[in-house]
Amino acid sequence: MRAFVFAAVLASACPLLSQPATAFDMPEDEAEAQFVTSNVLAAFYHELGHALIDVLQLPVLGKEEDAADTLSALLVHDIWDESSATQIIYDTASSYAMYAAEAKAQGYEPAFSDEHSLDLQRYYNLVCLFYGADPNTREDVAKELELPPERAERCPDEFEQAQASWGGLLSGLEPGADAKGLRMVGADPNDPIAQLLQTEVDDLNKTYGLPEWIGVTIAPCGEANAYYSPDDKTITMCSEYAEDAARIWEASAE
């Protein structure tokens, strides 16, 4: 299990395949930096879900966006030690609540037509899965994040179902001599977000071997976003994503 770090030293042997974007300035405030890092990690795990569904040709019963959210929650639980995982969940859930509150304050109607679940639905689903993974240890988390008791009762079963579904689909992916995996492309080695993602790439490659290479890059997109492209098998973390996480943090503190 890993402990929480803001950004690790980049140690990539992969060549740069494009011009690097301007490096992100990690906030000096520790809580804000932690919030940004948590949200980048959760978004990266979510996009990894889309990538795995594509390259492994996995069946999806329901909305693919929900399946990707589920994998993100499971990876946080599986990869990180208890304190770090809890912090990532708090930060990610808080961002959903912040964006929902901002949209309401600005008079935006809920985007019922969007492929993603609504922000507050994603909030409660995330908290439920995390609580359900270890209800005895995480009872305080459920209370502090106001998970309704009637939902909390079902969360252990929801986690078991999620773990069995994703675990069964990912079984047998141990890395081997001929296995491929994730690789950073086109990232600025001075960017703390690139350093953070490089650590994730290195660690995930120790656990999973894939039939195809999946690229991971950081690029300006003109919006705060992250996405997976099946055409070039690449996860793109938009440079605006971390910037907007810092913005919503600062806005919520005003």
C-alpha positions as CSV (number, residue, x, y, z in Angstrom):
1,M,0.0,0.0,0.0
2,R,1.3,3.5,-0.9
3,A,1.3,6.6,1.2
4,F,0.1,9.9,-0.2
5,V,2.6,12.2,-2.0
6,F,1.9,15.3,-4.0
7,A,4.3,14.5,-6.9
8,A,7.2,12.0,-7.3
9,V,10.4,12.3,-9.2
10,L,9.9,11.6,-12.9
11,A,12.0,8.7,-14.1
12,S,10.8,7.9,-17.6
13,A,12.8,6.3,-20.4
14,C,10.0,7.0,-22.9
15,P,10.8,9.5,-25.6
16,L,8.9,12.8,-25.9
17,L,6.5,12.5,-28.8
18,S,5.2,16.0,-28.9
19,Q,6.0,19.5,-27.6
20,P,5.4,19.6,-23.8
21,A,2.7,21.9,-22.4
22,T,3.5,24.7,-19.9
23,A,4.2,23.2,-16.5
24,F,1.6,23.5,-13.8
25,D,2.5,25.4,-10.7
26,M,1.5,23.3,-7.8
27,P,-0.2,25.5,-5.1
28,E,2.0,26.4,-2.1
29,D,-0.9,25.8,0.3
30,E,-0.6,22.1,1.4
31,A,-4.3,21.4,1.6
32,E,-4.9,22.9,-1.8
33,A,-2.0,21.0,-3.4
34,Q,-3.4,17.8,-1.8
35,F,-6.9,18.6,-3.2
36,V,-5.5,19.1,-6.7
37,T,-3.4,15.9,-6.5
38,S,-6.3,13.8,-5.3
39,N,-8.6,15.0,-8.1
40,V,-5.9,14.4,-10.8
41,L,-5.4,10.9,-9.5
42,A,-9.2,10.1,-9.4
43,A,-9.6,11.5,-12.9
44,F,-6.7,9.5,-14.2
45,Y,-8.0,6.3,-12.7
46,H,-11.4,7.1,-14.3
47,E,-9.8,7.5,-17.7
48,L,-7.8,4.4,-17.2
49,G,-11.2,2.6,-16.9
50,H,-12.2,3.8,-20.3
51,A,-8.9,2.7,-21.7
52,L,-9.1,-0.8,-20.2
53,I,-12.7,-1.2,-21.5
54,D,-11.4,-0.4,-25.0
55,V,-8.1,-2.3,-25.2
56,L,-9.5,-5.4,-23.4
57,Q,-12.9,-5.2,-25.1
58,L,-14.6,-5.5,-21.8
59,P,-18.4,-5.8,-21.6
60,V,-20.2,-2.9,-19.9
61,L,-23.6,-3.4,-18.5
62,G,-24.9,0.1,-17.9
63,K,-23.2,3.5,-18.4
64,E,-19.5,3.3,-19.2
65,E,-19.0,6.5,-17.3
66,D,-20.3,4.9,-14.2
67,A,-18.1,1.8,-14.7
68,A,-15.1,4.1,-15.0
69,D,-16.1,5.9,-11.8
70,T,-16.3,2.5,-10.1
71,L,-12.8,1.5,-11.2
72,S,-11.5,4.8,-9.9
73,A,-12.9,4.2,-6.4
74,L,-11.7,0.6,-6.4
75,L,-8.1,1.6,-7.3
76,V,-8.0,4.2,-4.6
77,H,-9.1,1.5,-2.1
78,D,-6.6,-1.0,-3.5
79,I,-3.5,1.1,-4.1
80,W,-3.4,3.5,-1.2
81,D,-2.9,3.1,2.6
82,E,-6.0,4.0,4.7
83,S,-5.0,7.6,5.5
84,S,-4.1,8.4,1.9
85,A,-7.1,6.7,0.4
86,T,-9.4,8.5,2.8
87,Q,-7.9,11.8,1.8
88,I,-8.3,11.2,-1.9
89,I,-11.9,10.2,-1.4
90,Y,-12.6,13.3,0.7
91,D,-11.0,15.6,-1.8
92,T,-12.7,14.0,-4.8
93,A,-16.1,13.9,-3.2
94,S,-15.7,17.5,-2.1
95,S,-14.9,18.5,-5.7
96,Y,-18.2,17.0,-6.9
97,A,-20.1,18.9,-4.2
98,M,-18.2,22.1,-5.0
99,Y,-19.0,21.9,-8.7
100,A,-22.7,21.1,-8.0
101,A,-22.9,24.1,-5.6
102,E,-21.2,26.4,-8.2
103,A,-23.6,25.3,-10.9
104,K,-26.6,25.9,-8.7
105,A,-25.4,29.3,-7.6
106,Q,-24.9,30.3,-11.3
107,G,-28.4,29.1,-12.2
108,Y,-27.4,26.1,-14.3
109,E,-29.9,23.3,-14.7
110,P,-28.7,19.8,-14.0
111,A,-27.4,18.2,-17.2
112,F,-29.8,15.2,-17.3
113,S,-28.8,14.5,-20.9
114,D,-25.1,14.1,-20.1
115,E,-23.4,10.7,-20.3
116,H,-22.0,11.3,-16.8
117,S,-24.1,10.9,-13.7
118,L,-24.9,14.2,-11.9
119,D,-22.2,15.5,-9.7
120,L,-24.0,14.7,-6.5
121,Q,-24.8,11.2,-7.7
122,R,-21.1,10.7,-8.3
123,Y,-20.5,12.1,-4.9
124,Y,-22.7,9.6,-3.1
125,N,-21.7,6.6,-5.3
126,L,-18.0,7.3,-4.5
127,V,-18.6,7.6,-0.8
128,C,-20.8,4.5,-0.8
129,L,-18.2,2.3,-2.6
130,F,-15.4,3.5,-0.3
131,Y,-17.4,3.0,2.9
132,G,-18.7,-0.4,1.7
133,A,-15.2,-1.6,1.2
134,D,-14.5,-1.4,4.9
135,P,-17.6,-0.3,6.9
136,N,-16.1,-1.0,10.3
137,T,-13.1,1.3,9.7
138,R,-14.9,3.9,7.6
139,E,-18.1,4.5,9.6
140,D,-16.9,8.0,10.5
141,V,-16.1,8.8,6.9
142,A,-19.7,7.9,5.9
143,K,-21.1,10.1,8.7
144,E,-18.9,13.0,8.0
145,L,-19.7,12.9,4.3
146,E,-23.4,12.5,5.1
147,L,-24.0,9.2,3.4
148,P,-27.7,8.4,4.2
149,P,-28.1,5.4,6.5
150,E,-30.5,3.7,4.1
151,R,-27.9,3.9,1.3
152,A,-25.1,2.9,3.7
153,E,-26.8,-0.4,4.4
154,R,-26.5,-1.4,0.8
155,C,-22.9,-0.2,0.3
156,P,-21.0,-3.4,1.4
157,D,-23.0,-5.3,-1.2
158,E,-22.4,-2.6,-3.8
159,F,-18.7,-2.8,-3.2
160,E,-18.6,-6.6,-3.3
161,Q,-20.5,-6.5,-6.7
162,A,-18.1,-3.9,-8.1
163,Q,-15.0,-5.7,-6.8
164,A,-16.2,-9.0,-8.3
165,S,-17.1,-7.4,-11.6
166,W,-13.9,-5.4,-12.2
167,G,-11.7,-8.0,-10.4
168,G,-13.0,-10.7,-12.7
169,L,-12.4,-8.6,-15.8
170,L,-8.9,-7.7,-14.8
171,S,-7.8,-11.1,-13.6
172,G,-4.9,-12.7,-15.5
173,L,-3.3,-9.3,-16.4
174,E,-0.1,-9.9,-14.5
175,P,2.9,-8.3,-16.4
176,G,5.0,-10.7,-18.3
177,A,7.9,-10.6,-20.8
178,D,5.6,-9.9,-23.8
179,A,3.1,-7.6,-22.0
180,K,2.7,-4.0,-22.8
181,G,1.2,-1.3,-20.5
182,L,1.1,2.4,-19.8
183,R,3.7,4.9,-21.0
184,M,4.1,8.7,-20.6
185,V,4.3,10.6,-23.9
186,G,5.0,14.2,-24.6
187,A,5.1,15.4,-21.0
188,D,7.2,18.2,-19.5
189,P,9.5,16.5,-16.9
190,N,9.4,19.6,-14.8
191,D,5.6,19.5,-14.5
192,P,4.5,18.1,-11.1
193,I,1.4,16.6,-12.6
194,A,3.5,14.8,-15.1
195,Q,5.7,13.5,-12.3
196,L,2.6,12.4,-10.4
197,L,1.3,10.5,-13.4
198,Q,4.7,8.9,-14.2
199,T,4.6,7.4,-10.7
200,E,1.2,6.0,-11.4
201,V,2.3,4.6,-14.7
202,D,5.3,2.9,-13.2
203,D,3.3,1.4,-10.3
204,L,0.4,0.2,-12.4
205,N,2.8,-1.4,-14.9
206,K,4.1,-3.5,-12.0
207,T,0.5,-4.9,-11.5
208,Y,-1.1,-5.1,-14.9
209,G,0.2,-6.3,-18.3
210,L,-1.8,-5.2,-21.3
211,P,-2.1,-6.4,-24.9
212,E,-1.5,-2.9,-26.2
213,W,0.4,0.3,-25.2
214,I,-1.7,3.0,-23.7
215,G,-0.2,6.5,-23.8
216,V,-0.6,9.0,-21.0
217,T,-0.1,12.7,-21.9
218,I,-0.8,16.2,-20.6
219,A,-1.9,18.7,-23.2
220,P,-3.9,22.0,-23.4
221,C,-7.5,21.3,-24.4
222,G,-9.2,24.6,-24.0
223,E,-11.3,23.3,-21.1
224,A,-10.9,21.5,-17.8
225,N,-11.2,17.9,-18.9
226,A,-9.6,14.5,-19.2
227,Y,-10.4,11.9,-21.8
228,Y,-9.3,8.7,-23.4
229,S,-9.0,8.5,-27.2
230,P,-9.5,4.9,-28.7
231,D,-8.1,6.1,-32.0
232,D,-4.5,6.6,-30.7
233,K,-5.0,4.6,-27.4
234,T,-4.0,7.7,-25.3
235,I,-5.3,9.1,-22.0
236,T,-5.1,12.9,-22.1
237,M,-5.1,14.9,-18.9
238,C,-5.8,18.4,-20.0
239,S,-3.5,21.0,-18.5
240,E,-6.6,23.0,-17.5
241,Y,-7.9,20.2,-15.3
242,A,-5.4,20.8,-12.4
243,E,-5.8,24.5,-12.9
244,D,-9.6,24.3,-12.5
245,A,-9.3,22.0,-9.4
246,A,-7.2,24.8,-7.8
247,R,-9.7,27.4,-8.9
248,I,-12.7,25.6,-7.4
249,W,-10.8,25.0,-4.2
250,E,-10.0,28.7,-3.9
251,A,-13.5,29.7,-4.9
252,S,-15.0,27.5,-2.2
253,A,-12.7,29.1,0.4
254,E,-13.9,32.6,-0.3
